[in-house]
Amino acid sequence: MNQISSQFGINQTLHRIYLKLKCKASILTPFQSVSKTIESEILLTETVIVGEVPETYYFYDNLGFEDILDTN
């Protein structure tokens, strides 16, 4: 199984659980045999986890560590 969490708004997280399937199939005929591996990923569940709304919010995506903290 594969779990993925991603940001989904200021106070929410989108959480998904996938099931990864892998199967080897063989087709037999009188003249030849063909083997093939089949892979699939199935979404089992998806939910949005809602948290509390923060009193303040800072977005530091483009700032470096030196820009955030006063290191002098």
mmCIF file of the N, C-alpha and C atoms, coordinates in Angstrom:
data_MODEL
# 
_entry.id   MODEL 
# 
loop_
_atom_site.group_PDB 
_atom_site.id 
_atom_site.type_symbol 
_atom_site.label_atom_id 
_atom_site.label_alt_id 
_atom_site.label_comp_id 
_atom_site.label_asym_id 
_atom_site.label_entity_id 
_atom_site.label_seq_id 
_atom_site.pdbx_PDB_ins_code 
_atom_site.Cartn_x 
_atom_site.Cartn_y 
_atom_site.Cartn_z 
_atom_site.occupancy 
_atom_site.B_iso_or_equiv 
_atom_site.pdbx_formal_charge 
_atom_site.auth_seq_id 
_atom_site.auth_comp_id 
_atom_site.auth_asym_id 
_atom_site.auth_atom_id 
_atom_site.pdbx_PDB_model_num 
ATOM 1   N N  . MET A 1 1  ? 0.837   -1.181  0.000   1.00 0.00 ? 1  MET A N  1 
ATOM 2   C CA . MET A 1 1  ? 0.000   0.000   0.000   1.00 0.00 ? 1  MET A CA 1 
ATOM 3   C C  . MET A 1 1  ? 0.878   1.240   0.000   1.00 0.00 ? 1  MET A C  1 
ATOM 4   N N  . ASN A 1 2  ? 0.348   2.289   -0.543  1.00 0.00 ? 2  ASN A N  1 
ATOM 5   C CA . ASN A 1 2  ? 1.052   3.543   -0.668  1.00 0.00 ? 2  ASN A CA 1 
ATOM 6   C C  . ASN A 1 2  ? 0.184   4.634   -0.074  1.00 0.00 ? 2  ASN A C  1 
ATOM 7   N N  . GLN A 1 3  ? 0.754   5.437   0.836   1.00 0.00 ? 3  GLN A N  1 
ATOM 8   C CA . GLN A 1 3  ? 0.006   6.523   1.450   1.00 0.00 ? 3  GLN A CA 1 
ATOM 9   C C  . GLN A 1 3  ? 0.608   7.838   0.999   1.00 0.00 ? 3  GLN A C  1 
ATOM 10  N N  . ILE A 1 4  ? -0.251  8.767   0.619   1.00 0.00 ? 4  ILE A N  1 
ATOM 11  C CA . ILE A 1 4  ? 0.193   10.075  0.169   1.00 0.00 ? 4  ILE A CA 1 
ATOM 12  C C  . ILE A 1 4  ? -0.593  11.133  0.936   1.00 0.00 ? 4  ILE A C  1 
ATOM 13  N N  . SER A 1 5  ? 0.133   12.090  1.511   1.00 0.00 ? 5  SER A N  1 
ATOM 14  C CA . SER A 1 5  ? -0.493  13.237  2.160   1.00 0.00 ? 5  SER A CA 1 
ATOM 15  C C  . SER A 1 5  ? 0.021   14.491  1.483   1.00 0.00 ? 5  SER A C  1 
ATOM 16  N N  . SER A 1 6  ? -0.860  15.439  1.257   1.00 0.00 ? 6  SER A N  1 
ATOM 17  C CA . SER A 1 6  ? -0.442  16.690  0.645   1.00 0.00 ? 6  SER A CA 1 
ATOM 18  C C  . SER A 1 6  ? -1.230  17.840  1.250   1.00 0.00 ? 6  SER A C  1 
ATOM 19  N N  . GLN A 1 7  ? -0.631  19.029  1.146   1.00 0.00 ? 7  GLN A N  1 
ATOM 20  C CA . GLN A 1 7  ? -1.267  20.227  1.667   1.00 0.00 ? 7  GLN A CA 1 
ATOM 21  C C  . GLN A 1 7  ? -2.523  20.510  0.856   1.00 0.00 ? 7  GLN A C  1 
ATOM 22  N N  . PHE A 1 8  ? -3.595  20.858  1.531   1.00 0.00 ? 8  PHE A N  1 
ATOM 23  C CA . PHE A 1 8  ? -4.876  21.071  0.876   1.00 0.00 ? 8  PHE A CA 1 
ATOM 24  C C  . PHE A 1 8  ? -5.547  22.276  1.515   1.00 0.00 ? 8  PHE A C  1 
ATOM 25  N N  . GLY A 1 9  ? -4.894  23.423  1.456   1.00 0.00 ? 9  GLY A N  1 
ATOM 26  C CA . GLY A 1 9  ? -5.417  24.621  2.090   1.00 0.00 ? 9  GLY A CA 1 
ATOM 27  C C  . GLY A 1 9  ? -4.604  24.965  3.315   1.00 0.00 ? 9  GLY A C  1 
ATOM 28  N N  . ILE A 1 10 ? -4.943  26.063  3.962   1.00 0.00 ? 10 ILE A N  1 
ATOM 29  C CA . ILE A 1 10 ? -4.154  26.553  5.086   1.00 0.00 ? 10 ILE A CA 1 
ATOM 30  C C  . ILE A 1 10 ? -4.255  25.656  6.323   1.00 0.00 ? 10 ILE A C  1 
ATOM 31  N N  . ASN A 1 11 ? -5.344  24.965  6.502   1.00 0.00 ? 11 ASN A N  1 
ATOM 32  C CA . ASN A 1 11 ? -5.515  24.142  7.703   1.00 0.00 ? 11 ASN A CA 1 
ATOM 33  C C  . ASN A 1 11 ? -6.032  22.742  7.370   1.00 0.00 ? 11 ASN A C  1 
ATOM 34  N N  . GLN A 1 12 ? -5.753  22.263  6.159   1.00 0.00 ? 12 GLN A N  1 
ATOM 35  C CA . GLN A 1 12 ? -6.276  20.968  5.747   1.00 0.00 ? 12 GLN A CA 1 
ATOM 36  C C  . GLN A 1 12 ? -5.171  20.126  5.105   1.00 0.00 ? 12 GLN A C  1 
ATOM 37  N N  . THR A 1 13 ? -5.314  18.812  5.229   1.00 0.00 ? 13 THR A N  1 
ATOM 38  C CA . THR A 1 13 ? -4.402  17.871  4.593   1.00 0.00 ? 13 THR A CA 1 
ATOM 39  C C  . THR A 1 13 ? -5.222  16.854  3.820   1.00 0.00 ? 13 THR A C  1 
ATOM 40  N N  . LEU A 1 14 ? -4.860  16.626  2.569   1.00 0.00 ? 14 LEU A N  1 
ATOM 41  C CA . LEU A 1 14 ? -5.508  15.614  1.748   1.00 0.00 ? 14 LEU A CA 1 
ATOM 42  C C  . LEU A 1 14 ? -4.718  14.318  1.910   1.00 0.00 ? 14 LEU A C  1 
ATOM 43  N N  . HIS A 1 15 ? -5.362  13.255  2.388   1.00 0.00 ? 15 HIS A N  1 
ATOM 44  C CA . HIS A 1 15 ? -4.699  11.982  2.668   1.00 0.00 ? 15 HIS A CA 1 
ATOM 45  C C  . HIS A 1 15 ? -5.323  10.905  1.783   1.00 0.00 ? 15 HIS A C  1 
ATOM 46  N N  . ARG A 1 16 ? -4.471  10.217  1.024   1.00 0.00 ? 16 ARG A N  1 
ATOM 47  C CA . ARG A 1 16 ? -4.953  9.155   0.125   1.00 0.00 ? 16 ARG A CA 1 
ATOM 48  C C  . ARG A 1 16 ? -4.192  7.870   0.413   1.00 0.00 ? 16 ARG A C  1 
ATOM 49  N N  . ILE A 1 17 ? -4.894  6.742   0.322   1.00 0.00 ? 17 ILE A N  1 
ATOM 50  C CA . ILE A 1 17 ? -4.274  5.425   0.466   1.00 0.00 ? 17 ILE A CA 1 
ATOM 51  C C  . ILE A 1 17 ? -4.543  4.648   -0.816  1.00 0.00 ? 17 ILE A C  1 
ATOM 52  N N  . TYR A 1 18 ? -3.451  4.213   -1.453  1.00 0.00 ? 18 TYR A N  1 
ATOM 53  C CA . TYR A 1 18 ? -3.525  3.445   -2.695  1.00 0.00 ? 18 TYR A CA 1 
ATOM 54  C C  . TYR A 1 18 ? -3.097  2.011   -2.453  1.00 0.00 ? 18 TYR A C  1 
ATOM 55  N N  . LEU A 1 19 ? -3.669  1.084   -3.202  1.00 0.00 ? 19 LEU A N  1 
ATOM 56  C CA . LEU A 1 19 ? -3.265  -0.314  -3.221  1.00 0.00 ? 19 LEU A CA 1 
ATOM 57  C C  . LEU A 1 19 ? -2.584  -0.563  -4.555  1.00 0.00 ? 19 LEU A C  1 
ATOM 58  N N  . LYS A 1 20 ? -1.321  -0.997  -4.503  1.00 0.00 ? 20 LYS A N  1 
ATOM 59  C CA . LYS A 1 20 ? -0.572  -1.262  -5.725  1.00 0.00 ? 20 LYS A CA 1 
ATOM 60  C C  . LYS A 1 20 ? -0.602  -2.764  -5.980  1.00 0.00 ? 20 LYS A C  1 
ATOM 61  N N  . LEU A 1 21 ? -1.134  -3.151  -7.141  1.00 0.00 ? 21 LEU A N  1 
ATOM 62  C CA . LEU A 1 21 ? -1.242  -4.556  -7.520  1.00 0.00 ? 21 LEU A CA 1 
ATOM 63  C C  . LEU A 1 21 ? -0.268  -4.874  -8.646  1.00 0.00 ? 21 LEU A C  1 
ATOM 64  N N  . LYS A 1 22 ? 0.350   -6.052  -8.564  1.00 0.00 ? 22 LYS A N  1 
ATOM 65  C CA . LYS A 1 22 ? 1.245   -6.527  -9.611  1.00 0.00 ? 22 LYS A CA 1 
ATOM 66  C C  . LYS A 1 22 ? 0.938   -8.002  -9.829  1.00 0.00 ? 22 LYS A C  1 
ATOM 67  N N  . CYS A 1 23 ? 0.629   -8.365  -11.065 1.00 0.00 ? 23 CYS A N  1 
ATOM 68  C CA . CYS A 1 23 ? 0.209   -9.734  -11.378 1.00 0.00 ? 23 CYS A CA 1 
ATOM 69  C C  . CYS A 1 23 ? 0.923   -10.198 -12.646 1.00 0.00 ? 23 CYS A C  1 
ATOM 70  N N  . LYS A 1 24 ? 1.387   -11.425 -12.642 1.00 0.00 ? 24 LYS A N  1 
ATOM 71  C CA . LYS A 1 24 ? 1.990   -11.995 -13.832 1.00 0.00 ? 24 LYS A CA 1 
ATOM 72  C C  . LYS A 1 24 ? 0.975   -12.957 -14.445 1.00 0.00 ? 24 LYS A C  1 
ATOM 73  N N  . ALA A 1 25 ? 0.617   -12.700 -15.704 1.00 0.00 ? 25 ALA A N  1 
ATOM 74  C CA . ALA A 1 25 ? -0.385  -13.509 -16.393 1.00 0.00 ? 25 ALA A CA 1 
ATOM 75  C C  . ALA A 1 25 ? 0.271   -14.230 -17.568 1.00 0.00 ? 25 ALA A C  1 
ATOM 76  N N  . SER A 1 26 ? -0.177  -15.442 -17.825 1.00 0.00 ? 26 SER A N  1 
ATOM 77  C CA . SER A 1 26 ? 0.313   -16.222 -18.966 1.00 0.00 ? 26 SER A CA 1 
ATOM 78  C C  . SER A 1 26 ? -0.860  -16.669 -19.819 1.00 0.00 ? 26 SER A C  1 
ATOM 79  N N  . ILE A 1 27 ? -0.702  -16.532 -21.120 1.00 0.00 ? 27 ILE A N  1 
ATOM 80  C CA . ILE A 1 27 ? -1.713  -16.989 -22.071 1.00 0.00 ? 27 ILE A CA 1 
ATOM 81  C C  . ILE A 1 27 ? -1.106  -18.162 -22.838 1.00 0.00 ? 27 ILE A C  1 
ATOM 82  N N  . LEU A 1 28 ? -1.771  -19.298 -22.767 1.00 0.00 ? 28 LEU A N  1 
ATOM 83  C CA . LEU A 1 28 ? -1.275  -20.504 -23.425 1.00 0.00 ? 28 LEU A CA 1 
ATOM 84  C C  . LEU A 1 28 ? -2.140  -20.820 -24.640 1.00 0.00 ? 28 LEU A C  1 
ATOM 85  N N  . THR A 1 29 ? -1.490  -20.987 -25.762 1.00 0.00 ? 29 THR A N  1 
ATOM 86  C CA . THR A 1 29 ? -2.170  -21.415 -26.982 1.00 0.00 ? 29 THR A CA 1 
ATOM 87  C C  . THR A 1 29 ? -1.433  -22.655 -27.497 1.00 0.00 ? 29 THR A C  1 
ATOM 88  N N  . PRO A 1 30 ? -2.014  -23.370 -28.443 1.00 0.00 ? 30 PRO A N  1 
ATOM 89  C CA . PRO A 1 30 ? -1.322  -24.564 -28.952 1.00 0.00 ? 30 PRO A CA 1 
ATOM 90  C C  . PRO A 1 30 ? 0.040   -24.253 -29.595 1.00 0.00 ? 30 PRO A C  1 
ATOM 91  N N  . PHE A 1 31 ? 0.248   -23.030 -30.055 1.00 0.00 ? 31 PHE A N  1 
ATOM 92  C CA . PHE A 1 31 ? 1.475   -22.731 -30.779 1.00 0.00 ? 31 PHE A CA 1 
ATOM 93  C C  . PHE A 1 31 ? 2.491   -21.914 -29.984 1.00 0.00 ? 31 PHE A C  1 
ATOM 94  N N  . GLN A 1 32 ? 2.040   -21.161 -28.970 1.00 0.00 ? 32 GLN A N  1 
ATOM 95  C CA . GLN A 1 32 ? 2.978   -20.327 -28.205 1.00 0.00 ? 32 GLN A CA 1 
ATOM 96  C C  . GLN A 1 32 ? 2.425   -19.999 -26.828 1.00 0.00 ? 32 GLN A C  1 
ATOM 97  N N  . SER A 1 33 ? 3.307   -19.486 -25.993 1.00 0.00 ? 33 SER A N  1 
ATOM 98  C CA . SER A 1 33 ? 2.944   -19.034 -24.655 1.00 0.00 ? 33 SER A CA 1 
ATOM 99  C C  . SER A 1 33 ? 3.423   -17.589 -24.493 1.00 0.00 ? 33 SER A C  1 
ATOM 100 N N  . VAL A 1 34 ? 2.544   -16.726 -23.996 1.00 0.00 ? 34 VAL A N  1 
ATOM 101 C CA . VAL A 1 34 ? 2.879   -15.314 -23.816 1.00 0.00 ? 34 VAL A CA 1 
ATOM 102 C C  . VAL A 1 34 ? 2.708   -14.977 -22.333 1.00 0.00 ? 34 VAL A C  1 
ATOM 103 N N  . SER A 1 35 ? 3.759   -14.415 -21.734 1.00 0.00 ? 35 SER A N  1 
ATOM 104 C CA . SER A 1 35 ? 3.692   -13.964 -20.333 1.00 0.00 ? 35 SER A CA 1 
ATOM 105 C C  . SER A 1 35 ? 3.746   -12.445 -20.297 1.00 0.00 ? 35 SER A C  1 
ATOM 106 N N  . LYS A 1 36 ? 2.958   -11.875 -19.414 1.00 0.00 ? 36 LYS A N  1 
ATOM 107 C CA . LYS A 1 36 ? 2.884   -10.419 -19.294 1.00 0.00 ? 36 LYS A CA 1 
ATOM 108 C C  . LYS A 1 36 ? 2.701   -10.054 -17.830 1.00 0.00 ? 36 LYS A C  1 
ATOM 109 N N  . THR A 1 37 ? 3.416   -9.022  -17.366 1.00 0.00 ? 37 THR A N  1 
ATOM 110 C CA . THR A 1 37 ? 3.236   -8.505  -16.020 1.00 0.00 ? 37 THR A CA 1 
ATOM 111 C C  . THR A 1 37 ? 2.309   -7.300  -16.086 1.00 0.00 ? 37 THR A C  1 
ATOM 112 N N  . ILE A 1 38 ? 1.273   -7.320  -15.270 1.00 0.00 ? 38 ILE A N  1 
ATOM 113 C CA . ILE A 1 38 ? 0.279   -6.257  -15.243 1.00 0.00 ? 38 ILE A CA 1 
ATOM 114 C C  . ILE A 1 38 ? 0.376   -5.556  -13.899 1.00 0.00 ? 38 ILE A C  1 
ATOM 115 N N  . GLU A 1 39 ? 0.514   -4.234  -13.930 1.00 0.00 ? 39 GLU A N  1 
ATOM 116 C CA . GLU A 1 39 ? 0.582   -3.430  -12.708 1.00 0.00 ? 39 GLU A CA 1 
ATOM 117 C C  . GLU A 1 39 ? -0.561  -2.420  -12.711 1.00 0.00 ? 39 GLU A C  1 
ATOM 118 N N  . SER A 1 40 ? -1.135  -2.214  -11.532 1.00 0.00 ? 40 SER A N  1 
ATOM 119 C CA . SER A 1 40 ? -2.221  -1.252  -11.392 1.00 0.00 ? 40 SER A CA 1 
ATOM 120 C C  . SER A 1 40 ? -2.174  -0.649  -10.001 1.00 0.00 ? 40 SER A C  1 
ATOM 121 N N  . GLU A 1 41 ? -2.617  0.589   -9.894  1.00 0.00 ? 41 GLU A N  1 
ATOM 122 C CA . GLU A 1 41 ? -2.689  1.267   -8.608  1.00 0.00 ? 41 GLU A CA 1 
ATOM 123 C C  . GLU A 1 41 ? -4.130  1.714   -8.407  1.00 0.00 ? 41 GLU A C  1 
ATOM 124 N N  . ILE A 1 42 ? -4.740  1.285   -7.301  1.00 0.00 ? 42 ILE A N  1 
ATOM 125 C CA . ILE A 1 42 ? -6.155  1.537   -7.033  1.00 0.00 ? 42 ILE A CA 1 
ATOM 126 C C  . ILE A 1 42 ? -6.282  2.427   -5.803  1.00 0.00 ? 42 ILE A C  1 
ATOM 127 N N  . LEU A 1 43 ? -7.041  3.503   -5.917  1.00 0.00 ? 43 LEU A N  1 
ATOM 128 C CA . LEU A 1 43 ? -7.307  4.383   -4.788  1.00 0.00 ? 43 LEU A CA 1 
ATOM 129 C C  . LEU A 1 43 ? -8.318  3.703   -3.863  1.00 0.00 ? 43 LEU A C  1 
ATOM 130 N N  . LEU A 1 44 ? -7.886  3.410   -2.620  1.00 0.00 ? 44 LEU A N  1 
ATOM 131 C CA . LEU A 1 44 ? -8.787  2.760   -1.667  1.00 0.00 ? 44 LEU A CA 1 
ATOM 132 C C  . LEU A 1 44 ? -9.623  3.769   -0.892  1.00 0.00 ? 44 LEU A C  1 
ATOM 133 N N  . THR A 1 45 ? -8.981  4.842   -0.434  1.00 0.00 ? 45 THR A N  1 
ATOM 134 C CA . THR A 1 45 ? -9.706  5.836   0.344   1.00 0.00 ? 45 THR A CA 1 
ATOM 135 C C  . THR A 1 45 ? -9.045  7.195   0.187   1.00 0.00 ? 45 THR A C  1 
ATOM 136 N N  . GLU A 1 46 ? -9.846  8.228   0.335   1.00 0.00 ? 46 GLU A N  1 
ATOM 137 C CA . GLU A 1 46 ? -9.363  9.598   0.260   1.00 0.00 ? 46 GLU A CA 1 
ATOM 138 C C  . GLU A 1 46 ? -10.141 10.415  1.269   1.00 0.00 ? 46 GLU A C  1 
ATOM 139 N N  . THR A 1 47 ? -9.432  11.192  2.062   1.00 0.00 ? 47 THR A N  1 
ATOM 140 C CA . THR A 1 47 ? -10.110 12.013  3.062   1.00 0.00 ? 47 THR A CA 1 
ATOM 141 C C  . THR A 1 47 ? -9.376  13.330  3.235   1.00 0.00 ? 47 THR A C  1 
ATOM 142 N N  . VAL A 1 48 ? -10.094 14.350  3.629   1.00 0.00 ? 48 VAL A N  1 
ATOM 143 C CA . VAL A 1 48 ? -9.506  15.646  3.947   1.00 0.00 ? 48 VAL A CA 1 
ATOM 144 C C  . VAL A 1 48 ? -9.524  15.778  5.461   1.00 0.00 ? 48 VAL A C  1 
ATOM 145 N N  . ILE A 1 49 ? -8.343  15.934  6.049   1.00 0.00 ? 49 ILE A N  1 
ATOM 146 C CA . ILE A 1 49 ? -8.219  16.100  7.497   1.00 0.00 ? 49 ILE A CA 1 
ATOM 147 C C  . ILE A 1 49 ? -8.191  17.599  7.770   1.00 0.00 ? 49 ILE A C  1 
ATOM 148 N N  . VAL A 1 50 ? -9.177  18.079  8.519   1.00 0.00 ? 50 VAL A N  1 
ATOM 149 C CA . VAL A 1 50 ? -9.315  19.504  8.790   1.00 0.00 ? 50 VAL A CA 1 
ATOM 150 C C  . VAL A 1 50 ? -8.738  19.807  10.160  1.00 0.00 ? 50 VAL A C  1 
ATOM 151 N N  . GLY A 1 51 ? -7.852  20.794  10.206  1.00 0.00 ? 51 GLY A N  1 
ATOM 152 C CA . GLY A 1 51 ? -7.263  21.239  11.469  1.00 0.00 ? 51 GLY A CA 1 
ATOM 153 C C  . GLY A 1 51 ? -7.851  22.576  11.879  1.00 0.00 ? 51 GLY A C  1 
ATOM 154 N N  . GLU A 1 52 ? -7.292  23.119  12.938  1.00 0.00 ? 52 GLU A N  1 
ATOM 155 C CA . GLU A 1 52 ? -7.751  24.418  13.416  1.00 0.00 ? 52 GLU A CA 1 
ATOM 156 C C  . GLU A 1 52 ? -7.196  25.525  12.525  1.00 0.00 ? 52 GLU A C  1 
ATOM 157 N N  . VAL A 1 53 ? -7.948  26.599  12.386  1.00 0.00 ? 53 VAL A N  1 
ATOM 158 C CA . VAL A 1 53 ? -7.492  27.751  11.620  1.00 0.00 ? 53 VAL A CA 1 
ATOM 159 C C  . VAL A 1 53 ? -6.488  28.512  12.486  1.00 0.00 ? 53 VAL A C  1 
ATOM 160 N N  . PRO A 1 54 ? -5.261  28.735  11.962  1.00 0.00 ? 54 PRO A N  1 
ATOM 161 C CA . PRO A 1 54 ? -4.254  29.431  12.770  1.00 0.00 ? 54 PRO A CA 1 
ATOM 162 C C  . PRO A 1 54 ? -4.595  30.904  12.946  1.00 0.00 ? 54 PRO A C  1 
ATOM 163 N N  . GLU A 1 55 ? -4.111  31.496  14.054  1.00 0.00 ? 55 GLU A N  1 
ATOM 164 C CA . GLU A 1 55 ? -4.329  32.922  14.289  1.00 0.00 ? 55 GLU A CA 1 
ATOM 165 C C  . GLU A 1 55 ? -3.469  33.763  13.358  1.00 0.00 ? 55 GLU A C  1 
ATOM 166 N N  . THR A 1 56 ? -2.267  33.287  13.037  1.00 0.00 ? 56 THR A N  1 
ATOM 167 C CA . THR A 1 56 ? -1.386  33.979  12.101  1.00 0.00 ? 56 THR A CA 1 
ATOM 168 C C  . THR A 1 56 ? -0.853  32.971  11.093  1.00 0.00 ? 56 THR A C  1 
ATOM 169 N N  . TYR A 1 57 ? -0.429  33.486  9.935   1.00 0.00 ? 57 TYR A N  1 
ATOM 170 C CA . TYR A 1 57 ? 0.073   32.617  8.880   1.00 0.00 ? 57 TYR A CA 1 
ATOM 171 C C  . TYR A 1 57 ? 1.223   33.319  8.179   1.00 0.00 ? 57 TYR A C  1 
ATOM 172 N N  . TYR A 1 58 ? 2.353   32.637  8.035   1.00 0.00 ? 58 TYR A N  1 
ATOM 173 C CA . TYR A 1 58 ? 3.523   33.159  7.333   1.00 0.00 ? 58 TYR A CA 1 
ATOM 174 C C  . TYR A 1 58 ? 3.883   32.192  6.219   1.00 0.00 ? 58 TYR A C  1 
ATOM 175 N N  . PHE A 1 59 ? 4.101   32.720  5.039   1.00 0.00 ? 59 PHE A N  1 
ATOM 176 C CA . PHE A 1 59 ? 4.469   31.894  3.891   1.00 0.00 ? 59 PHE A CA 1 
ATOM 177 C C  . PHE A 1 59 ? 5.926   32.186  3.549   1.00 0.00 ? 59 PHE A C  1 
ATOM 178 N N  . TYR A 1 60 ? 6.828   31.230  3.833   1.00 0.00 ? 60 TYR A N  1 
ATOM 179 C CA . TYR A 1 60 ? 8.266   31.407  3.664   1.00 0.00 ? 60 TYR A CA 1 
ATOM 180 C C  . TYR A 1 60 ? 8.816   30.617  2.488   1.00 0.00 ? 60 TYR A C  1 
ATOM 181 N N  . ASP A 1 61 ? 8.069   30.387  1.468   1.00 0.00 ? 61 ASP A N  1 
ATOM 182 C CA . ASP A 1 61 ? 8.492   29.515  0.375   1.00 0.00 ? 61 ASP A CA 1 
ATOM 183 C C  . ASP A 1 61 ? 9.748   30.017  -0.336  1.00 0.00 ? 61 ASP A C  1 
ATOM 184 N N  . ASN A 1 62 ? 9.842   31.303  -0.628  1.00 0.00 ? 62 ASN A N  1 
ATOM 185 C CA . ASN A 1 62 ? 10.971  31.822  -1.396  1.00 0.00 ? 62 ASN A CA 1 
ATOM 186 C C  . ASN A 1 62 ? 12.062  32.441  -0.529  1.00 0.00 ? 62 ASN A C  1 
ATOM 187 N N  . LEU A 1 63 ? 11.943  32.362  0.773   1.00 0.00 ? 63 LEU A N  1 
ATOM 188 C CA . LEU A 1 63 ? 12.931  32.949  1.657   1.00 0.00 ? 63 LEU A CA 1 
ATOM 189 C C  . LEU A 1 63 ? 13.914  31.896  2.135   1.00 0.00 ? 63 LEU A C  1 
ATOM 190 N N  . GLY A 1 64 ? 15.153  32.296  2.316   1.00 0.00 ? 64 GLY A N  1 
ATOM 191 C CA . GLY A 1 64 ? 16.163  31.399  2.853   1.00 0.00 ? 64 GLY A CA 1 
ATOM 192 C C  . GLY A 1 64 ? 16.202  31.464  4.365   1.00 0.00 ? 64 GLY A C  1 
ATOM 193 N N  . PHE A 1 65 ? 17.014  30.619  4.985   1.00 0.00 ? 65 PHE A N  1 
ATOM 194 C CA . PHE A 1 65 ? 17.121  30.556  6.443   1.00 0.00 ? 65 PHE A CA 1 
ATOM 195 C C  . PHE A 1 65 ? 17.594  31.889  7.007   1.00 0.00 ? 65 PHE A C  1 
ATOM 196 N N  . GLU A 1 66 ? 18.531  32.569  6.311   1.00 0.00 ? 66 GLU A N  1 
ATOM 197 C CA . GLU A 1 66 ? 19.062  33.835  6.785   1.00 0.00 ? 66 GLU A CA 1 
ATOM 198 C C  . GLU A 1 66 ? 17.990  34.925  6.741   1.00 0.00 ? 66 GLU A C  1 
ATOM 199 N N  . ASP A 1 67 ? 17.047  34.837  5.802   1.00 0.00 ? 67 ASP A N  1 
ATOM 200 C CA . ASP A 1 67 ? 15.996  35.821  5.679   1.00 0.00 ? 67 ASP A CA 1 
ATOM 201 C C  . ASP A 1 67 ? 14.953  35.698  6.794   1.00 0.00 ? 67 ASP A C  1 
ATOM 202 N N  . ILE A 1 68 ? 14.769  34.490  7.301   1.00 0.00 ? 68 ILE A N  1 
ATOM 203 C CA . ILE A 1 68 ? 13.729  34.239  8.306   1.00 0.00 ? 68 ILE A CA 1 
ATOM 204 C C  . ILE A 1 68 ? 14.199  34.629  9.684   1.00 0.00 ? 68 ILE A C  1 
ATOM 205 N N  . LEU A 1 69 ? 15.418  34.218  10.056  1.00 0.00 ? 69 LEU A N  1 
ATOM 206 C CA . LEU A 1 69 ? 15.941  34.471  11.400  1.00 0.00 ? 69 LEU A CA 1 
ATOM 207 C C  . LEU A 1 69 ? 16.989  35.546  11.363  1.00 0.00 ? 69 LEU A C  1 
ATOM 208 N N  . ASP A 1 70 ? 16.995  36.364  12.383  1.00 0.00 ? 70 ASP A N  1 
ATOM 209 C CA . ASP A 1 70 ? 18.040  37.381  12.528  1.00 0.00 ? 70 ASP A CA 1 
ATOM 210 C C  . ASP A 1 70 ? 19.274  36.693  13.118  1.00 0.00 ? 70 ASP A C  1 
ATOM 211 N N  . THR A 1 71 ? 20.303  36.481  12.292  1.00 0.00 ? 71 THR A N  1 
ATOM 212 C CA . THR A 1 71 ? 21.485  35.753  12.750  1.00 0.00 ? 71 THR A CA 1 
ATOM 213 C C  . THR A 1 71 ? 22.593  36.684  13.211  1.00 0.00 ? 71 THR A C  1 
ATOM 214 N N  . ASN A 1 72 ? 22.339  37.998  13.258  1.00 0.00 ? 72 ASN A N  1 
ATOM 215 C CA . ASN A 1 72 ? 23.359  38.981  13.709  1.00 0.00 ? 72 ASN A CA 1 
ATOM 216 C C  . ASN A 1 72 ? 23.382  39.109  15.194  1.00 0.00 ? 72 ASN A C  1 
# 
